[in-house]
Amino acid sequence: MMKNSILGAIAGDIIGSVYEFNNHRSKDFPLFNDRAKFTDDSVMTLAVADALTNGRDMAATLKDYGRKYPNRGYGGRFYQWLVSPKNEAYNSFGNGSAMRASAAGFMAGSVTQASLLGRMSAEVTHNHPEGIKGAKAVSVAVFMAKAGHSKEEIRNVVTELYDYDLNFTCDHIRYSYKFNETCQETVPQALVAFLDSVSYEDTIRNAISIGGDSDTIACIAGGIASAFYGGVPSQIRHYALSKLTPELVHKVIEFENFR
């Protein structure tokens, strides 16, 4: 496996893409599906990675990627921002800030830096406190996972810093959790999908099995899991890469080689 690969988030997005509007409330489902595709989650994850590794302006990079890869499921307000000549943030607390934050965690050298980079990746659009908090929590969780911290340490730090309630299990919410696109109602669920897991694949199965915004929950959880478990299993890696354009594959490899 490729250690600490950003592909963990992207593979989660791709695998989850067929379940976003067709929720599957079980961990028993085909991992690979011909209809699966990369969505805005993958595009924006790679945009953040590009901006951080190459010192590019965050807003300009997000716009470059979004305009190059349109029709990938962008939210309405984000799409308006994407096509606008202006760069003003729009006070969003949608989970778009959290789903693109894993690169910030991989780039960080400390919890403090992870928090700062998470904020940087979010605030160009999602400058609502909850939007920023979601990105910071994901970035810190990825950093801690990469740095070798235990799941209990990750749970405790994220709870202490960001006041998320992580005291539940996927089994507990599997049949009651509702579709939601806010950070407040997807970041804790994605974190628990990872905390409940025994492997990268198990994380993705947990994330999809609870329903909701499946591709985004799996993207967030998958980024943390790839850091914790040392990468993405080779079969999943090859599958995810096969779904990307050559340019995006190059960006994945560039980020992995940078770290």
Buried (B, 14 or more C-beta within 10 A) or exposed (E): BBEBBBBBBBBBBBBBBBBBEEBBBEBEBEBEBEEBBBBBBBBBBBBBBBBBBEEBEBBEBBBBBBEEBEEBBBBEBBBEBBEEEEBEBBEBBBBBBBBBBBBBBBBBEEBEBBBBBBBBBBBBBBBBEBBBBBBBBBBBBBBBBBBEBEBEEBBEBBBEBBEBEBEBBBEEBBEEBEEBBBBBBBBBBBBBBBBBBEEBBBBBBBBBBBBBBBBBBBBBBBBBBBBBBBBBBEEBBEBBBEBBEEEBBEBBBBBBEEB
